[in-house]
Amino acid sequence: MFASSGRAARLLQPSSTLCGRVSRTNPQLPLVQRATYVSRAHPRPVPEFTVTEAMQMVLEGIEERKEKRAKKWERNAPKRQAKGLKDDGPYRNQDETVELAINLNLDPRRQGQALRGSLVLPNGTGKTIQCLVLSKDADVAEKAKAAGHEAGGDDLLEKLIAGGVPLDTFQRALCTKDILPDVQKKAARLLGPRGLMPNPKTNTVFDEGSVLLEKLEEQSNTITYRTESSGIMHFPVGKGSFESKQLLDNLQAICQTVQDQKPESYGKGKKKKKMGKNVKYWIRAHLTSTQGKGIRMDLRTVDPTSPFFMKDPE
């Protein structure tokens, strides 16, 4: 009865779309090639790569896109000349940023699980940071100005409130504790939404002006991090023009810092539920670039507690 139904007959016949075509030239091939079953409950497995393999794939993708952009620029040269546009110089290709995304088993709504801070990369970020320095010490302000930063005390704070200083040109703000109460009262609503509000957790508030000047020289090599609502943290590792070893050293410093900031209790779930014994801290890690695809990495090569940290498993 089952074989007589039309639907069963169609299922038994080889299909070119689902099961593959029948090979007449090579009789060793199976008559029907079964298709892999992929659904929401059975997703396609995502390949994982070691740290060195993922970094090599990201750098190769950056170089390929660089070549394509340069060829496109040369190909469109006649169009620019027809429109009367002149080239000021050679083509300035984009230097993409290599980024690391880590998914941790954290719930920032719980106490102690909202990780936030800053760290200094051993090989820098490849960017020049323009800082806003606020201090009541005139000597500190003058030395910060000599270094090429915008600095001042109460007068600069009044200019910020009046809109006399554009805030879009600054990537970070530093201040001393003597002026911090005034900054919190007058400019918190102005600096906070732009991510420029000085905070002791991000090491942007200092007791003494001399310490501030020392840290001011390291700002181009310093990155800040903060846990998102889903437990994901994003880190810039460096520029695509860096060497692979430089990027790996920066990535190693980031992973070690994330492990050092591990809270005593962590885990997502119900608030009253206690943390189990075998709860994982590291869930996933992906490496990508500005215009590239995300590459999932093997957690054994990312977790500092693993014996294969920054190595290729045998």
C-alpha positions as CSV (number, residue, x, y, z in Angstrom):
1,M,0.0,0.0,0.0
2,F,2.9,2.3,0.8
3,A,4.7,1.6,-2.4
4,S,1.5,2.2,-4.4
5,S,1.1,5.8,-3.2
6,G,2.3,8.5,-5.5
7,R,4.2,10.4,-2.8
8,A,6.2,7.3,-1.8
9,A,7.1,6.6,-5.4
10,R,8.4,10.1,-5.8
11,L,10.5,9.7,-2.6
12,L,12.0,6.5,-3.9
13,Q,13.0,8.1,-7.2
14,P,16.4,9.8,-7.3
15,S,16.1,13.6,-7.4
16,S,18.6,15.9,-9.0
17,T,17.8,18.7,-6.5
18,L,17.7,16.8,-3.2
19,C,19.5,13.6,-3.7
20,G,21.9,14.2,-6.6
21,R,21.9,12.9,-10.1
22,V,22.6,9.3,-11.0
23,S,26.0,8.7,-12.4
24,R,26.1,6.5,-15.5
25,T,29.7,6.9,-16.4
26,N,31.0,5.8,-13.0
27,P,29.1,2.8,-11.6
28,Q,31.0,2.9,-8.3
29,L,29.1,6.0,-7.2
30,P,26.0,5.4,-5.2
31,L,22.7,5.4,-7.0
32,V,21.2,8.0,-4.7
33,Q,23.3,10.6,-2.9
34,R,21.6,11.6,0.3
35,A,21.3,15.3,1.2
36,T,22.4,16.5,4.6
37,Y,19.5,17.4,6.8
38,V,19.7,21.0,8.0
39,S,17.0,22.7,10.0
40,R,16.6,25.1,12.9
41,A,16.9,22.2,15.3
42,H,19.8,20.7,13.3
43,P,21.9,23.6,12.1
44,R,24.9,23.3,9.9
45,P,28.1,22.9,12.0
46,V,30.3,26.0,12.1
47,P,34.0,25.2,11.5
48,E,36.4,26.2,14.2
49,F,40.0,27.2,13.7
50,T,43.0,27.7,15.9
51,V,44.2,31.2,16.8
52,T,47.1,31.2,14.3
53,E,44.9,29.8,11.5
54,A,42.1,32.4,12.1
55,M,44.6,35.2,12.2
56,Q,46.2,34.1,8.9
57,M,42.7,33.9,7.3
58,V,41.8,37.4,8.5
59,L,45.1,38.9,7.2
60,E,44.7,37.1,3.8
61,G,41.2,38.5,3.5
62,I,42.5,42.0,4.2
63,E,45.1,41.7,1.5
64,E,42.6,40.5,-1.0
65,R,40.3,43.4,-0.4
66,K,43.2,45.8,-0.6
67,E,44.1,44.5,-4.1
68,K,40.5,44.7,-5.2
69,R,40.1,48.3,-4.1
70,A,43.4,49.3,-5.7
71,K,42.3,47.6,-9.0
72,K,38.9,49.3,-8.9
73,W,40.6,52.7,-8.4
74,E,42.8,52.2,-11.5
75,R,39.8,50.9,-13.5
76,N,37.7,54.0,-12.7
77,A,40.5,56.4,-13.6
78,P,39.0,57.3,-17.0
79,K,35.6,58.0,-15.4
80,R,37.2,60.4,-13.0
81,Q,39.0,62.2,-15.8
82,A,35.8,62.4,-17.8
83,K,34.2,64.2,-14.9
84,G,37.1,66.6,-14.5
85,L,38.3,65.1,-11.2
86,K,42.0,65.1,-10.6
87,D,43.9,62.7,-8.3
88,D,45.7,64.5,-5.5
89,G,48.2,61.6,-5.2
90,P,48.4,57.8,-5.0
91,Y,45.5,55.8,-3.8
92,R,45.2,55.7,0.0
93,N,44.0,52.2,0.7
94,Q,42.0,51.4,3.8
95,D,43.9,49.9,6.7
96,E,41.3,47.6,8.3
97,T,41.1,46.9,12.0
98,V,41.3,43.4,13.3
99,E,38.7,42.8,16.0
100,L,38.0,40.1,18.6
101,A,34.6,39.3,19.9
102,I,34.3,37.1,23.0
103,N,31.0,35.7,24.3
104,L,31.3,35.1,28.1
105,N,28.9,33.4,30.4
106,L,28.1,36.7,32.1
107,D,24.9,38.5,33.0
108,P,25.7,42.2,33.5
109,R,22.5,42.7,35.4
110,R,23.9,40.7,38.3
111,Q,26.3,42.1,40.8
112,G,29.9,41.8,40.0
113,Q,29.4,40.4,36.4
114,A,29.5,43.8,34.6
115,L,33.2,43.8,33.6
116,R,34.6,47.2,32.6
117,G,38.1,48.5,32.4
118,S,41.0,49.3,30.1
119,L,44.3,47.6,29.2
120,V,47.5,48.5,27.4
121,L,48.3,46.5,24.3
122,P,52.0,45.6,23.9
123,N,52.1,46.6,20.2
124,G,49.6,49.4,20.3
125,T,46.4,49.9,18.4
126,G,47.8,51.7,15.3
127,K,45.6,54.7,16.0
128,T,46.4,58.2,17.3
129,I,44.1,59.1,20.2
130,Q,43.1,62.8,20.7
131,C,42.4,63.3,24.4
132,L,40.5,65.9,26.4
133,V,42.4,66.6,29.7
134,L,40.7,68.4,32.6
135,S,42.7,69.5,35.6
136,K,42.9,72.5,37.9
137,D,46.7,72.3,37.9
138,A,47.9,74.8,35.3
139,D,51.3,73.0,34.8
140,V,49.5,69.7,33.9
141,A,47.3,71.6,31.4
142,E,50.3,73.3,29.8
143,K,52.2,70.0,29.4
144,A,49.1,68.2,28.0
145,K,48.7,71.1,25.4
146,A,52.4,70.7,24.5
147,A,51.7,67.0,23.7
148,G,49.0,68.0,21.2
149,H,45.9,67.5,23.4
150,E,43.1,69.9,24.5
151,A,43.6,70.7,28.1
152,G,42.4,73.1,30.7
153,G,40.5,73.6,34.0
154,D,37.3,75.4,34.9
155,D,37.6,77.7,31.8
156,L,37.7,74.7,29.5
157,L,34.8,73.1,31.3
158,E,32.7,76.3,30.7
159,K,33.6,76.2,27.0
160,L,32.4,72.6,26.8
161,I,29.1,73.5,28.4
162,A,28.7,76.5,26.1
163,G,29.5,74.4,23.0
164,G,32.7,76.3,22.2
165,V,34.7,73.1,21.9
166,P,33.6,70.3,19.4
167,L,33.5,67.0,21.2
168,D,33.6,64.9,18.0
169,T,37.3,65.3,17.7
170,F,38.1,63.5,21.0
171,Q,38.2,59.8,21.6
172,R,38.9,59.8,25.3
173,A,38.7,62.2,28.3
174,L,41.1,62.2,31.3
175,C,40.8,64.3,34.5
176,T,42.2,64.6,38.0
177,K,40.2,64.1,41.2
178,D,40.2,67.8,42.1
179,I,38.0,68.7,39.1
180,L,36.0,65.4,38.9
181,P,33.0,66.7,41.1
182,D,32.6,69.7,38.8
183,V,32.7,67.5,35.7
184,Q,30.1,65.2,37.1
185,K,27.7,68.0,38.1
186,K,28.1,70.2,34.9
187,A,29.2,68.0,32.0
188,A,28.0,64.5,32.8
189,R,25.0,64.7,30.4
190,L,27.2,66.1,27.8
191,L,30.2,63.7,28.0
192,G,28.3,60.5,29.1
193,P,26.3,59.8,25.9
194,R,29.5,60.2,23.8
195,G,31.5,57.8,25.9
196,L,33.9,60.6,27.2
197,M,32.9,60.7,30.8
198,P,36.0,60.0,33.0
199,N,35.5,57.0,35.2
200,P,37.9,55.4,37.7
201,K,36.9,51.9,36.4
202,T,38.4,52.8,33.0
203,N,41.5,54.3,34.5
204,T,40.7,57.8,33.3
205,V,40.6,59.5,36.7
206,F,43.9,60.1,38.5
207,D,44.9,61.3,42.0
208,E,48.0,63.3,40.8
209,G,48.7,65.2,37.6
210,S,52.1,63.5,37.2
211,V,50.4,60.1,36.9
212,L,47.9,61.6,34.4
213,L,50.8,62.8,32.2
214,E,52.4,59.4,32.3
215,K,49.2,57.6,31.3
216,L,48.6,60.3,28.6
217,E,51.5,59.0,26.6
218,E,50.0,55.4,26.7
219,Q,46.6,56.4,25.5
220,S,47.3,55.5,21.9
221,N,48.2,51.9,23.1
222,T,45.2,51.7,25.5
223,I,41.8,50.2,24.7
224,T,38.7,50.2,26.9
225,Y,36.2,47.3,27.2
226,R,32.7,46.8,28.6
227,T,30.4,43.8,28.8
228,E,27.2,44.1,26.7
229,S,23.8,43.0,27.9
230,S,24.3,39.5,26.3
231,G,27.7,38.9,27.8
232,I,29.7,39.8,24.6
233,M,32.8,41.9,24.7
234,H,34.5,43.5,21.7
235,F,38.2,44.3,21.5
236,P,40.3,46.0,18.7
237,V,43.4,43.9,18.3
238,G,45.3,46.1,15.9
239,K,45.6,47.2,12.3
240,G,45.8,44.9,9.2
241,S,49.2,46.4,8.4
242,F,50.6,44.8,11.6
243,E,52.6,41.6,11.5
244,S,50.9,38.4,12.5
245,K,53.1,38.1,15.6
246,Q,52.2,41.6,16.8
247,L,48.5,40.9,16.5
248,L,48.9,37.6,18.3
249,D,50.8,39.3,21.2
250,N,48.0,41.8,21.5
251,L,45.3,39.1,21.4
252,Q,47.2,37.1,24.1
253,A,47.2,40.2,26.3
254,I,43.5,40.7,25.8
255,C,42.6,37.1,26.6
256,Q,44.8,37.1,29.7
257,T,43.1,40.3,30.9
258,V,39.6,38.8,30.4
259,Q,40.7,35.7,32.4
260,D,42.2,37.9,35.2
261,Q,38.9,39.8,35.5
262,K,36.9,36.7,35.9
263,P,34.3,37.2,38.7
264,E,33.9,34.7,41.6
265,S,30.3,33.9,40.6
266,Y,29.0,34.0,37.0
267,G,26.5,32.4,34.7
268,K,23.2,33.2,32.9
269,G,19.9,32.0,34.2
270,K,17.5,32.6,37.0
271,K,18.6,35.1,39.7
272,K,18.0,32.8,42.6
273,K,19.8,29.8,41.0
274,K,23.3,29.2,42.3
275,M,26.3,28.6,40.1
276,G,27.0,25.0,39.4
277,K,30.4,23.3,39.5
278,N,31.0,22.8,35.8
279,V,29.8,26.2,34.5
280,K,31.9,27.4,31.6
281,Y,33.2,31.0,31.6
282,W,34.3,31.1,28.0
283,I,31.5,30.3,25.5
284,R,32.7,31.4,22.0
285,A,35.3,33.6,20.4
286,H,35.3,35.1,16.9
287,L,38.0,37.0,15.0
288,T,37.1,39.4,12.2
289,S,38.1,42.6,10.5
290,T,36.4,45.8,9.5
291,Q,35.0,44.4,6.2
292,G,35.6,40.7,6.7
293,K,33.6,37.8,7.9
294,G,33.7,36.4,11.5
295,I,35.8,33.3,12.0
296,R,35.1,31.1,15.0
297,M,38.1,30.1,17.0
298,D,38.8,26.9,18.9
299,L,38.3,27.8,22.6
300,R,41.2,25.6,23.6
301,T,43.6,28.1,21.9
302,V,41.9,31.2,23.4
303,D,41.2,30.2,27.0
304,P,44.4,31.0,29.1
305,T,43.6,28.1,31.4
306,S,43.9,25.6,28.6
307,P,47.2,23.8,27.9
308,F,46.8,24.7,24.2
309,F,46.5,28.5,24.9
310,M,47.9,30.3,21.8
311,K,49.1,27.0,20.4
312,D,47.9,24.5,17.8
313,P,46.4,21.3,19.4
314,E,48.0,18.1,18.3
